[in-house]
Amino acid sequence: MSATGAKPLGATDEAAAAQAVRQMFDSIAPRYDLLNHVLSANIDRLWWRRAARHFRAILDRPEAAVLDICCGTGDMTMALLKLRPQGAQPVLAADFARAMLARGVRKFGQQARLSETPAGRTMQAPYAVPLEADALHLPLRDASLDLIVTAFGFRNLANYEAGLREFHRVLKPGGQLGILEFSEPGGFLGQVYAVYFHRVLPAIGRAICGKQGPYNYLPASVGRFPAPARMLDLMRATGYSACAWQPYTFGIAGLYTAARPTVL
Ligand SMILES: C[S@@+](CC[C@H](N)C(=O)[O-])C[C@H]1O[C@@H](n2cnc3c(N)ncnc32)[C@H](O)[C@@H]1O
C-alpha cells in the first residue's frame, strides 16, 4: 500500500498528522459547507443520500445503534436521520474538530424533537447526539454498534488500519460499516477530472477560504489513499467480511461496505 494514513505537509508522525488535520478542519469550518457544495456542484448531497439508502434496513430498526464518525458539519448525519423512524435511538455524530462539530450541532438542533403522528400521538423525531471524539480511540464499548458510517473522513485518519480495527472493535458481530470516500477515476474522464481536481479545485478553494493548505491537501490526500482493490484487501485483512466498493458518479467517489462477521 502506498500510505498507512493521512500525512499533511510537515507532519512527521501520526500524532502530528492527526493534530494538523484537526487544526485544518477547525480553521476551515466556517467556509466548509459552502466550499463543499461549490466544489462538487451539489453532487455531494446525492452521495450522502445514496450512501444512507444503502443501509435503510438497519436505519429502519428503531433500536439500531448508529454512529456517523468524522461527521464534520453533519450532512451525512442528516441523511441518516431522514431514514430513521419516529422514536428511534439517536444517531451518534462524532468528530474531533470542535468547530466542525459545533456547526453540525446547529443542523441537528434544527430537527424538531417532537412531532405528532397521524393518530395524534406525540413522538420523538429522530435526532443526533454530538460526540467530540477521535475515530482511532472511540469512547464506546466493544460490540456496541449496529452501523458505522463515515463520509469523506476516513481518508484523513492518521492510520487507516488502526481506524478499521477500532471500527471492528465497536461493531456488533453482524454490524455493518460504510465508508464514503473520494477516488480517482481512470480513463479519459479520469484525465479530465484530474485537471479539475488537482488544478481548478485548489484555486477555487484558495479563493473562497483564503487559505492555501487545505485545498492543496484535499487532492494530495486522495492521491495517497489506497485504490479500491487495495482498500478492500486492507478491510479483509482487518477481519471484515462481505467487503465491496460501489463507485458513485463515474468513480469520483464510492461507497466501501463491509460487515463484522457474526462468527469469528
Ligand atoms: C472532509 S470532512 C467530512 C465531514 C462530513 N462527514 C462530510 O461528509 O461533509 C472530514 C472530517 O473528518 C474529521 N476527522 C478527521 N480525522 C478524524 C479523527 N481521527 N477523529 C475524528 N474526526 C476526524 C475532521 O475533523 C473533519 O470534520
The ligand as an ORCA input file, in Angstrom:
! r2SCAN-3c Opt
* xyz 0 1
  C     -13.852     16.205      4.843
  S     -14.615     16.353      6.401
  C     -16.081     15.390      6.177
  C     -17.210     15.863      7.043
  C     -18.571     15.211      6.745
  N     -18.573     13.812      7.066
  C     -18.997     15.440      5.317
  O     -19.282     14.460      4.607
  O     -19.058     16.604      4.911
  C     -13.605     15.263      7.365
  C     -13.909     15.296      8.853
  O     -13.198     14.220      9.472
  C     -12.784     14.659     10.757
  N     -11.711     13.797     11.228
  C     -10.544     13.541     10.614
  N      -9.797     12.703     11.363
  C     -10.534     12.409     12.468
  C     -10.325     11.601     13.595
  N      -9.194     10.920     13.767
  N     -11.289     11.511     14.516
  C     -12.452     12.212     14.381
  N     -12.702     13.026     13.330
  C     -11.762     13.111     12.388
  C     -12.368     16.098     10.516
  O     -12.319     16.840     11.702
  C     -13.446     16.577      9.553
  O     -14.526     17.161     10.228
*
